[in-house]
Amino acid sequence: MDSSRKEVIIKEIMYWKDHKMLPDHYCDYLLALYSEGELNNELSNVNKRKHGKKFGIFLFILCLLVIISFFVIYFTELAFILQTMILTCFVVFLLILGFYYSKKEFWYPIFYIGAAFLFLLLSVHIIDKEFNNNPLALYTTLFFNCFIWLLTGWRLRLLYFVISGVLGLLLLIIYIVI
């Protein structure tokens, strides 16, 4: 097979891989077969750069949502219901992104971490407004959040959620006792 035909086939296989027309491992096999193993190193470097760029974009989205959330809560005179709806939309948006990318990408847990943090911020904000700084309501809410983290970590096999839930519960118990 001449080199121009191989190049066309390799470009077509790369197109299939980029547009998810075939599973990645099939495309990797075909690329290794037609390029005779020469493209493996180049493709791994390209994939690392793509994942690095996506991680940067994910991190930017997360930081932007957290900054906007703090701005909405502490620096605006929006109505309580509007603040709550904005934060709830952010949490739901991050959860949807987490579910979507959990099947496609490597960096999906960053969305779950952001959603957990914003949910904690949202729940503390609601308790602060509705119960006028009632310590029992705040402790119950913090316990509930830590329990959700523990359950999520156990269910999704995310170790840092389990550790966060356990440490949060321990710190809360120590704070209440002391």
C-alpha positions as CSV (number, residue, x, y, z in Angstrom):
1,M,0.0,0.0,0.0
2,D,1.5,3.4,-0.9
3,S,2.0,6.2,1.6
4,S,-0.7,8.5,0.3
5,R,-3.3,5.8,0.8
6,K,-2.0,5.1,4.3
7,E,-2.2,8.8,5.1
8,V,-5.8,9.0,3.9
9,I,-6.8,5.9,6.0
10,I,-5.0,7.2,9.1
11,K,-6.7,10.6,8.8
12,E,-10.0,8.9,8.4
13,I,-9.4,6.7,11.5
14,M,-8.4,9.8,13.5
15,Y,-11.6,11.5,12.4
16,W,-13.6,8.5,13.6
17,K,-11.8,8.6,16.9
18,D,-12.3,12.4,17.4
19,H,-16.0,12.2,16.6
20,K,-16.5,9.0,18.7
21,M,-17.7,7.0,15.6
22,L,-15.8,3.9,16.9
23,P,-14.6,3.1,20.4
24,D,-11.1,4.5,21.2
25,H,-9.5,1.1,21.5
26,Y,-10.6,0.0,18.0
27,C,-9.3,3.3,16.6
28,D,-6.0,2.8,18.5
29,Y,-5.7,-0.7,17.1
30,L,-6.4,0.4,13.5
31,L,-4.0,3.3,13.8
32,A,-1.2,1.1,15.2
33,L,-1.9,-1.4,12.3
34,Y,-1.8,1.2,9.5
35,S,0.9,3.4,10.9
36,E,3.0,0.3,11.8
37,G,3.3,1.6,15.4
38,E,4.8,5.0,14.5
39,L,1.8,7.1,15.6
40,N,1.4,5.7,19.1
41,N,3.8,8.2,20.7
42,E,2.5,11.1,18.8
43,L,-1.1,10.2,19.6
44,S,-0.4,9.8,23.3
45,N,1.1,13.3,23.4
46,V,-1.9,14.7,21.6
47,N,-4.3,13.0,24.0
48,K,-2.4,14.3,27.0
49,R,-2.6,17.9,25.6
50,K,-6.3,17.5,24.9
51,H,-7.0,16.2,28.4
52,G,-4.9,19.0,29.9
53,K,-6.8,21.6,28.0
54,K,-10.1,20.1,29.0
55,F,-9.0,20.0,32.6
56,G,-8.2,23.7,32.4
57,I,-11.6,24.5,30.9
58,F,-13.3,22.4,33.6
59,L,-11.4,24.1,36.4
60,F,-12.1,27.5,34.9
61,I,-15.9,26.7,34.8
62,L,-15.8,25.5,38.4
63,C,-13.9,28.5,39.7
64,L,-16.2,30.8,37.8
65,L,-19.3,29.3,39.3
66,V,-17.9,29.4,42.8
67,I,-16.9,33.1,42.4
68,I,-20.3,34.0,41.0
69,S,-21.9,32.0,43.8
70,F,-20.1,34.0,46.5
71,F,-20.8,37.2,44.6
72,V,-24.5,36.4,44.5
73,I,-24.7,35.5,48.2
74,Y,-22.5,38.1,49.8
75,F,-22.3,41.1,47.5
76,T,-25.7,41.5,45.9
77,E,-29.1,42.6,47.2
78,L,-31.0,40.0,45.3
79,A,-34.0,38.4,46.9
80,F,-33.4,35.3,48.9
81,I,-35.5,33.1,46.6
82,L,-33.5,34.4,43.6
83,Q,-30.2,33.7,45.3
84,T,-31.4,30.2,46.2
85,M,-32.6,29.5,42.6
86,I,-29.3,30.7,41.1
87,L,-27.2,28.5,43.4
88,T,-29.6,25.5,42.8
89,C,-29.1,26.0,39.1
90,F,-25.4,26.0,39.5
91,V,-25.5,22.8,41.6
92,V,-27.8,21.1,39.0
93,F,-25.6,22.3,36.1
94,L,-22.4,20.8,37.7
95,L,-24.2,17.5,38.5
96,I,-25.4,17.3,34.9
97,L,-21.9,17.9,33.6
98,G,-20.5,15.3,36.1
99,F,-23.0,12.7,34.9
100,Y,-22.3,13.6,31.2
101,Y,-18.6,13.5,31.5
102,S,-18.5,10.4,33.8
103,K,-18.9,8.2,30.7
104,K,-16.6,10.2,28.4
105,E,-13.8,11.8,30.3
106,F,-11.2,11.4,33.0
107,W,-11.7,14.7,34.8
108,Y,-15.4,14.3,35.7
109,P,-15.0,14.3,39.5
110,I,-14.1,18.0,39.5
111,F,-17.8,18.7,38.7
112,Y,-18.9,16.5,41.7
113,I,-16.5,18.3,44.0
114,G,-17.8,21.7,42.8
115,A,-21.5,20.6,43.1
116,A,-20.8,19.3,46.7
117,F,-19.1,22.6,47.7
118,L,-21.9,24.7,46.2
119,F,-24.6,22.5,47.8
120,L,-22.9,23.0,51.2
121,L,-22.8,26.8,50.5
122,L,-26.5,26.7,49.5
123,S,-27.7,24.7,52.4
124,V,-25.8,26.8,55.0
125,H,-27.2,29.9,53.3
126,I,-30.8,28.6,53.5
127,I,-30.4,27.6,57.2
128,D,-28.8,31.0,58.0
129,K,-31.8,32.9,56.4
130,E,-34.6,30.6,57.5
131,F,-33.6,29.6,61.1
132,N,-31.8,32.8,62.1
133,N,-28.4,31.2,63.0
134,N,-29.9,28.4,65.0
135,P,-27.0,26.1,66.0
136,L,-29.0,22.9,66.0
137,A,-30.3,23.5,62.5
138,L,-26.8,24.3,61.3
139,Y,-25.3,21.2,62.9
140,T,-28.0,19.1,61.4
141,T,-27.4,20.6,57.9
142,L,-23.6,20.0,58.2
143,F,-24.2,16.5,59.4
144,F,-26.5,15.9,56.4
145,N,-23.9,17.3,54.0
146,C,-21.1,15.1,55.4
147,F,-23.4,12.1,55.3
148,I,-24.2,12.8,51.6
149,W,-20.5,13.1,50.9
150,L,-19.8,9.8,52.6
151,L,-22.7,8.1,50.7
152,T,-21.6,9.6,47.4
153,G,-18.0,8.5,47.9
154,W,-19.1,5.0,48.8
155,R,-21.6,4.8,45.9
156,L,-19.3,6.3,43.2
157,R,-16.1,4.8,44.6
158,L,-14.6,8.3,45.1
159,L,-12.1,8.1,48.0
160,Y,-11.8,11.8,48.6
161,F,-15.6,12.1,49.1
162,V,-15.4,9.3,51.7
163,I,-12.5,10.9,53.4
164,S,-14.2,14.3,53.4
165,G,-17.4,12.9,54.8
166,V,-15.6,11.1,57.6
167,L,-13.4,14.0,58.5
168,G,-16.4,16.4,58.3
169,L,-18.4,14.2,60.7
170,L,-15.5,13.8,63.1
171,L,-14.8,17.6,63.1
172,L,-18.4,18.3,63.6
173,I,-18.7,15.9,66.5
174,I,-15.5,17.2,68.1
175,Y,-16.8,20.8,67.8
176,I,-20.2,19.9,69.3
177,V,-18.6,18.0,72.2
178,I,-16.0,20.7,73.0
